[in-house]
Amino acid sequence: MNSATHVQRWPESTVRLSVLFLAALAGGCLAAITGLPFLYAVIVLGTLVVFAAIVSGTPTLMMGPALWLLGLFPFSWGIQTGVVPKLFGDEVVLLLYLAAAPLLYIFKKRTWRPSFNNFILVLALFLFAESLSLVLVGHDLIATRNYLETFVLGPLLAIFFVQEAANADSESIATAIVWLTVIIAGLTIIERIVQRNPVMEHVTNITYLSPQLAQLTNGVYRPYVSFFHPSETGAFMALGVPFAIRNAKQKRAGLSAALLVVIAGGLFFNATRGVWVGVAVACLLLMPNALLFLAGVVPAVFLAGTIGYLFLKDTPYMQRLTDANNLFSRFESWKLALRVFGDHPLLGVGHMQFEQVYLSYVQDLSNAAHFDIAKVYVVDNMYLTVLVEHGLVGLLALIGLFAYAIFGMRRMRGRLIAQGRNESASLMRAAELALVIYAITGCFADLDLFTKATKFVFILMALGYAANASGEHSTREIAAPRP
């Protein structure tokens, strides 16, 4: 028998305990050196790992709740740690999704669909074009934060959601959008009745047009719900209208019709006229004989409007709807924007910098516009805002993105119908009309500055594109009604 050196090995349990002890010792030393940042890092990493484990096998599970959180969580609520910038609660799940994306597509072998590469390239070009004017912002933290939440986070969410929605059950996401829209509309009606918003009453750095202030100025109280401004509430709600109409056409039940009534009531009490125009155009696009419908409806609407004005002309609501001064003040703001653009045509003056420079361009004020020229904060037109703040490069990028997405979805929708995939085609149609609503409403408001609505429209755009891939193996598509 050959003699050999006997090597004694430690028990496996002892090795594990030693490794855990050394790891705990290293972690404790690191925590003692760095303090709270280490604790925050551990919490974030732990949350990220748990979140990735939850969504790895069920992509749809958290996508609906992420949209609900975006729409319903108060815009000003968040966590201020002092270590990193304030983390707003309405985007927590969305940020977790972005952070977990590498884990999902590298370690879990989630399918990355190259068919969306052209869409992703267009988003990247849009982001690049809008970023060129960022150097002009300087140390304006509010402007930088707004830019990151809209023109940066929006495209990033679109890139991620177009891949995830293609691997998920898009119908569940569409249903979540419908109910989110209904809830916001219901809360709008309730807030208009009770004339109170507890969230806005405790916000100190935002101008809140309270019921008392609206009464003193002979104005109309407009519900905020969970948003920064009533116009954003209306825009966010309007983006869900095409999905609610699609739901009603598919199910043809009394409940679906009731949901549409609630949404219509919410839009009415929200009283954002630009939103009404956008929704009206989207509804006309859904009609096969829109011109014939207009020929019959316009006279009836004109007659009803005339009667309503005669009986309600002294009410604040009707006075607001027919206030010509509001239109004149917008014209003055638009003229100022064009003057600023004339001096900064290529890259503009920088994101959210119109308010900082416009007073130097005031020459004379039309007597027809009775408003304080020193209190103009926005242009009230998304396209002019982008033109003056991001220049001609930024405006062309915005219009190019809208055109590419709308006409691209229209082209793909035709192919889906030819393949008999009517359910996916109708979902793509809803996303297409949501983008149309956003584009038209932007003629009357600075929607690009609204963080919730802008992120939402990028996600809906991605959902529409994902419909081209999602459901392609579904057997229920053949029986679905045509869009």
C-alpha positions in Angstrom: 0.0 0.0 0.0 1.5 3.3 -1.1 1.9 5.9 1.5 0.4 9.3 0.7 0.1 12.6 2.5 -3.3 12.9 4.0 -4.9 16.3 3.4 -7.5 17.1 6.0 -10.4 19.1 4.6 -12.6 21.3 6.7 -16.3 20.3 6.9 -18.4 22.0 4.3 -20.6 23.6 6.9 -17.5 25.2 8.5 -16.5 26.7 5.2 -19.9 28.2 4.6 -20.0 29.7 8.1 -16.5 31.2 7.6 -17.5 32.7 4.2 -20.7 34.2 5.8 -18.7 35.5 8.7 -16.2 37.2 6.5 -18.9 38.6 4.3 -20.8 39.9 7.3 -17.6 41.4 8.7 -16.8 43.1 5.4 -20.4 44.4 5.1 -20.2 45.7 8.7 -17.0 47.5 8.0 -18.3 49.0 4.8 -21.5 50.1 6.6 -19.5 51.7 9.4 -17.4 53.6 6.8 -20.2 54.8 4.4 -23.2 55.0 6.8 -26.7 55.4 5.4 -25.6 55.1 1.7 -24.7 51.5 2.4 -28.0 50.8 4.0 -29.9 52.4 1.1 -27.8 50.4 -1.4 -28.6 47.1 0.4 -32.3 47.9 0.4 -32.3 48.9 -3.3 -30.3 45.8 -4.3 -32.5 43.5 -2.2 -35.7 45.1 -3.7 -34.3 44.8 -7.2 -33.4 41.1 -6.8 -36.9 40.3 -5.4 -38.6 42.3 -8.1 -36.6 40.6 -10.9 -37.5 37.2 -9.4 -41.2 38.1 -9.4 -41.4 39.4 -12.9 -39.0 37.0 -14.5 -41.6 34.3 -15.1 -44.7 36.5 -15.4 -44.0 39.7 -17.4 -47.6 40.9 -17.2 -47.8 40.7 -13.4 -46.4 44.1 -12.6 -46.9 46.1 -15.8 -50.5 46.9 -15.0 -49.8 48.0 -11.4 -46.9 50.1 -12.7 -49.3 52.0 -14.8 -51.8 52.3 -12.0 -49.1 53.7 -9.7 -48.0 56.2 -12.4 -51.6 57.5 -12.8 -52.9 57.3 -9.2 -50.0 58.0 -6.9 -49.8 61.8 -6.0 -47.2 63.5 -8.1 -45.5 65.2 -5.2 -45.1 62.2 -2.9 -41.8 60.5 -2.7 -38.7 59.7 -0.7 -36.0 62.2 0.1 -33.0 60.5 1.4 -30.4 63.2 1.1 -28.1 60.8 -0.7 -29.7 60.7 -4.1 -32.3 63.1 -5.7 -35.9 62.7 -4.5 -37.5 59.5 -5.7 -41.1 60.0 -6.6 -43.5 57.2 -5.7 -45.3 57.2 -9.0 -42.3 56.0 -10.9 -40.8 53.5 -8.5 -42.0 50.4 -10.2 -41.1 51.8 -13.6 -37.5 52.5 -12.5 -37.4 49.0 -11.0 -38.3 47.6 -14.3 -35.5 49.5 -16.1 -33.0 48.4 -13.4 -34.1 44.8 -13.6 -34.0 44.7 -17.4 -30.3 43.5 -17.7 -31.1 40.7 -15.2 -34.1 39.6 -17.2 -32.5 39.6 -20.6 -29.1 38.3 -19.7 -29.6 35.8 -16.9 -33.2 34.7 -17.6 -32.8 34.5 -21.4 -35.9 36.7 -22.0 -36.4 37.0 -25.8 -35.1 40.3 -27.2 -37.0 40.9 -30.4 -34.8 42.5 -33.1 -37.9 43.5 -35.2 -38.2 46.6 -32.9 -34.7 47.8 -33.7 -35.9 50.5 -36.1 -38.4 51.8 -33.5 -35.6 51.8 -30.9 -33.3 53.6 -33.3 -35.9 56.4 -33.9 -36.3 56.8 -30.1 -32.5 57.1 -29.7 -32.3 59.7 -32.4 -35.2 61.6 -30.7 -33.4 61.5 -27.4 -30.2 62.7 -29.0 -31.9 65.6 -30.7 -33.7 66.8 -27.6 -30.5 66.4 -25.6 -28.5 68.9 -27.6 -30.0 71.9 -25.9 -29.5 70.5 -22.4 -26.1 72.3 -22.1 -28.0 75.6 -22.2 -30.0 74.7 -19.0 -27.0 75.3 -16.7 -27.7 74.6 -13.0 -31.5 74.7 -13.2 -32.2 71.5 -11.2 -36.0 71.7 -11.8 -35.5 71.9 -15.6 -32.9 69.1 -15.5 -35.2 66.9 -13.4 -38.2 67.5 -15.7 -36.1 66.8 -18.8 -34.9 63.5 -17.3 -38.4 62.4 -16.4 -39.9 63.3 -19.8 -37.5 63.2 -22.8 -35.1 60.7 -21.2 -37.2 58.3 -19.0 -40.0 58.3 -21.6 -38.0 56.8 -24.5 -36.2 54.4 -22.1 -39.6 53.1 -20.9 -40.8 52.8 -24.5 -37.7 50.7 -25.3 -38.2 48.4 -22.4 -42.0 48.2 -22.6 -42.0 47.3 -26.3 -39.9 44.3 -25.5 -41.8 43.3 -22.4 -45.3 43.8 -23.8 -44.3 41.6 -26.8 -43.5 38.8 -24.3 -46.6 39.5 -22.2 -50.4 39.3 -22.3 -51.1 42.7 -23.8 -54.9 42.2 -23.2 -54.3 42.3 -19.5 -52.3 45.5 -19.8 -55.1 47.1 -22.0 -57.7 46.1 -19.4 -55.6 47.8 -16.7 -55.5 50.9 -18.8 -59.2 51.0 -19.1 -59.8 50.6 -15.4 -57.1 53.2 -14.6 -58.9 55.7 -16.9 -62.3 54.9 -15.3 -60.9 55.4 -11.8 -59.3 58.8 -12.6 -62.5 59.9 -14.2 -64.5 58.8 -11.2 -62.1 60.6 -8.9 -62.4 63.7 -11.1 -66.2 63.7 -10.7 -66.0 63.2 -6.9 -63.4 66.0 -6.5 -65.5 68.3 -8.6 -68.5 67.6 -6.4 -66.8 67.9 -3.0 -64.6 70.8 -4.3 -61.5 69.6 -2.4 -58.1 67.9 -3.0 -56.3 67.0 0.2 -53.1 66.3 -1.7 -52.9 69.8 -3.3 -53.9 71.4 0.0 -50.6 70.3 1.5 -48.3 71.1 -1.4 -46.4 74.3 -0.6 -44.3 74.9 -3.7 -47.1 74.6 -6.3 -49.8 77.1 -7.1 -53.1 75.5 -6.3 -56.2 77.0 -7.7 -58.4 76.1 -4.7 -62.2 76.4 -4.7 -61.9 79.6 -2.6 -59.4 81.1 -5.0 -61.5 80.1 -8.0 -64.6 81.7 -6.3 -62.7 85.0 -5.7 -61.6 85.2 -9.3 -65.0 84.1 -10.6 -63.3 81.1 -12.1 -64.1 77.3 -12.2 -62.6 74.8 -9.9 -61.0 72.1 -12.0 -60.0 68.7 -10.4 -56.4 67.8 -10.0 -56.8 64.2 -8.7 -53.2 63.0 -8.4 -51.6 65.3 -11.0 -49.6 68.5 -11.2 -52.2 70.4 -13.1 -55.9 69.8 -14.2 -54.8 69.9 -17.8 -52.5 66.9 -17.2 -55.3 65.1 -15.5 -57.5 65.6 -18.6 -54.7 64.6 -21.0 -53.8 61.4 -19.0 -57.5 60.5 -18.9 -57.9 61.2 -22.7 -55.1 58.8 -23.5 -57.1 55.9 -22.1 -60.3 56.8 -24.1 -59.4 54.7 -27.2 -58.7 51.7 -25.0 -62.1 52.1 -23.3 -63.9 52.4 -26.7 -62.1 49.3 -27.9 -63.2 47.5 -24.7 -66.8 48.6 -25.3 -66.8 47.5 -29.0 -65.4 44.1 -28.1 -67.6 43.2 -25.1 -70.8 45.2 -26.1 -72.1 45.0 -22.6 -73.9 47.4 -20.4 -70.9 47.7 -18.0 -68.6 48.8 -20.9 -71.1 51.5 -21.9 -71.4 52.7 -18.2 -67.6 52.9 -18.1 -67.6 55.2 -21.1 -70.2 57.4 -19.5 -68.0 57.7 -16.4 -65.0 58.7 -18.5 -67.1 61.2 -20.5 -68.3 62.7 -17.2 -64.7 63.0 -16.0 -63.6 64.7 -19.2 -66.6 67.1 -18.9 -65.8 68.2 -15.3 -62.1 68.4 -16.1 -63.0 71.1 -18.6 -59.8 71.0 -20.6 -60.8 72.2 -24.0 -57.7 71.0 -25.9 -58.4 67.5 -24.6 -62.0 67.7 -25.9 -60.7 68.6 -29.3 -58.2 65.7 -29.3 -60.7 63.1 -28.2 -63.3 64.4 -30.7 -60.8 64.0 -33.6 -59.9 60.5 -32.4 -63.5 59.5 -32.3 -64.1 60.9 -35.8 -61.1 58.8 -37.0 -62.9 55.7 -35.7 -66.0 56.4 -37.7 -66.3 54.9 -41.2 -68.4 57.8 -42.5 -67.0 60.7 -40.4 -67.9 63.5 -42.9 -71.5 62.3 -43.1 -71.6 62.1 -39.4 -70.3 65.7 -39.1 -72.8 67.0 -41.6 -75.6 65.7 -39.3 -74.1 66.4 -35.9 -72.6 69.9 -36.4 -75.9 71.7 -36.8 -77.3 69.8 -33.7 -74.3 70.6 -31.6 -74.4 74.3 -32.7 -78.1 74.5 -31.7 -77.5 72.8 -28.4 -74.5 75.0 -27.7 -76.5 78.1 -28.5 -79.3 77.1 -26.2 -76.8 76.1 -23.4 -75.1 79.5 -23.7 -78.3 81.4 -23.5 -79.3 79.6 -20.3 -75.9 79.3 -18.7 -74.0 82.3 -19.9 -73.7 83.8 -16.5 -72.2 80.7 -14.9 -68.4 80.5 -14.3 -68.2 77.3 -16.3 -69.7 78.8 -19.4 -67.7 82.0 -19.0 -64.5 80.0 -19.0 -65.5 78.1 -22.1 -66.3 81.3 -24.0 -63.6 83.5 -22.6 -62.0 85.2 -25.6 -59.3 86.7 -23.4 -57.9 83.3 -22.8 -57.4 82.9 -26.6 -55.9 86.3 -27.0 -53.4 85.7 -24.1 -52.3 82.5 -25.9 -51.7 84.4 -29.1 -49.5 86.8 -27.2 -47.6 84.0 -25.6 -47.2 82.3 -29.0 -45.9 85.6 -30.6 -43.4 85.9 -27.8 -42.2 82.4 -28.4 -41.6 83.0 -32.0 -39.6 86.1 -31.2 -37.4 84.1 -28.9 -37.0 81.4 -31.5 -35.9 84.0 -34.0 -32.8 84.6 -31.9 -32.2 80.9 -31.1 -33.3 79.0 -34.1 -31.1 75.9 -34.0 -31.0 74.6 -30.4 -33.4 77.0 -28.6 -32.8 78.5 -25.2 -32.8 75.3 -23.2 -35.4 73.1 -21.6 -37.9 75.1 -19.5 -35.9 78.3 -20.0 -38.7 80.2 -21.9 -39.9 81.7 -18.6 -36.4 83.0 -17.9 -35.9 84.9 -21.1 -39.2 85.9 -22.6 -39.6 89.2 -20.7 -36.7 90.7 -22.7 -38.7 90.1 -25.9 -41.8 91.9 -24.7 -42.4 94.9 -27.0 -46.0 95.9 -26.7 -49.1 94.1 -25.4 -52.3 94.0 -27.3 -55.1 95.8 -25.5 -57.4 92.9 -26.3 -55.4 90.6 -24.0 -56.0 91.5 -20.4 -53.5 89.5 -18.4 -50.3 90.1 -16.5 -47.4 89.8 -18.9 -45.0 89.3 -16.1 -46.7 86.0 -15.1 -46.4 84.0 -18.3 -44.8 80.7 -17.3 -45.4 78.5 -20.4 -46.2 78.9 -24.1 -49.4 76.8 -23.9 -48.4 75.0 -27.1 -46.2 71.9 -27.1 -44.8 72.4 -30.5 -43.9 76.1 -29.9 -42.4 75.1 -26.5 -40.2 72.5 -28.1 -39.3 75.0 -30.9 -38.3 77.8 -28.6 -36.6 75.6 -26.0 -35.0 72.8 -28.2 -34.8 74.7 -31.5 -35.7 73.6 -34.9 -33.7 70.3 -34.4 -35.9 69.4 -31.4 -39.2 70.2 -33.2 -38.3 68.2 -36.2 -37.3 65.3 -34.0 -40.7 65.5 -32.1 -42.7 65.7 -35.3 -40.6 62.9 -36.9 -41.2 60.6 -33.9 -45.0 61.2 -34.0 -45.1 60.7 -37.8 -43.0 57.5 -37.6 -45.0 56.0 -34.8 -48.5 56.9 -36.2 -47.9 55.9 -39.8 -45.8 52.9 -38.8 -48.6 51.5 -36.6 -51.1 52.2 -39.4 -49.0 50.2 -41.9 -48.5 47.3 -39.4 -52.2 47.3 -38.5 -53.1 46.6 -42.2 -50.8 43.6 -42.2 -52.3 42.3 -38.9 -55.9 42.5 -40.3 -54.7 40.7 -43.5 -53.4 37.9 -41.2 -56.7 37.7 -39.3 -55.1 39.0 -36.1 -57.9 41.5 -35.4 -57.4 41.7 -31.7 -53.8 42.8 -32.0 -54.8 45.2 -34.8 -57.5 46.8 -32.6 -55.0 47.2 -29.7 -52.5 48.9 -32.1 -55.3 51.1 -33.3 -56.1 52.2 -29.7 -52.4 53.1 -29.2 -52.3 55.0 -32.5 -55.3 57.1 -31.5 -53.9 57.8 -28.1 -50.8 59.2 -29.8 -53.1 61.3 -32.1 -54.9 62.6 -29.0 -51.6 63.6 -27.4 -50.4 65.2 -30.6 -53.6 67.3 -31.1 -54.0 68.3 -27.4 -50.4 69.5 -27.5 -51.5 72.3 -29.8 -53.2 73.8 -26.7 -51.0 72.9 -23.8 -47.3 72.1 -23.0 -47.9 68.4 -22.7 -44.2 67.7 -23.0 -43.6 69.2 -19.6 -46.2 67.0 -17.9 -44.2 64.1 -16.5 -47.0 61.6 -15.9 -48.7 62.1 -19.2 -45.5 62.1 -21.3 -44.2 58.9 -19.7 -47.7 57.4 -20.3 -47.8 58.2 -24.0 -44.4 56.7 -24.6 -45.5 53.5 -22.8 -48.7 53.4 -24.9 -46.7 54.0 -28.1 -44.6 50.9 -27.1 -47.7 48.9 -26.4 -49.0 49.6 -29.8 -45.8 48.5 -31.5 -45.6 45.4 -29.3 -49.0 44.3 -30.6 -47.3 43.5 -33.8 -45.5 40.6 -32.0 -47.7 39.8 -29.0 -50.6 37.5 -29.6 -49.2 36.2 -32.9 -49.7 32.6 -31.6 -53.0 33.3 -29.9 -56.0 31.3 -31.1 -58.6 33.9 -29.9 -57.4 36.4 -32.5 -59.4 35.0 -35.3 -62.7 35.4 -33.5 -61.9 39.0 -32.4 -64.0 41.8 -34.0 -62.3 44.0 -36.6 -60.9 47.3 -35.4 
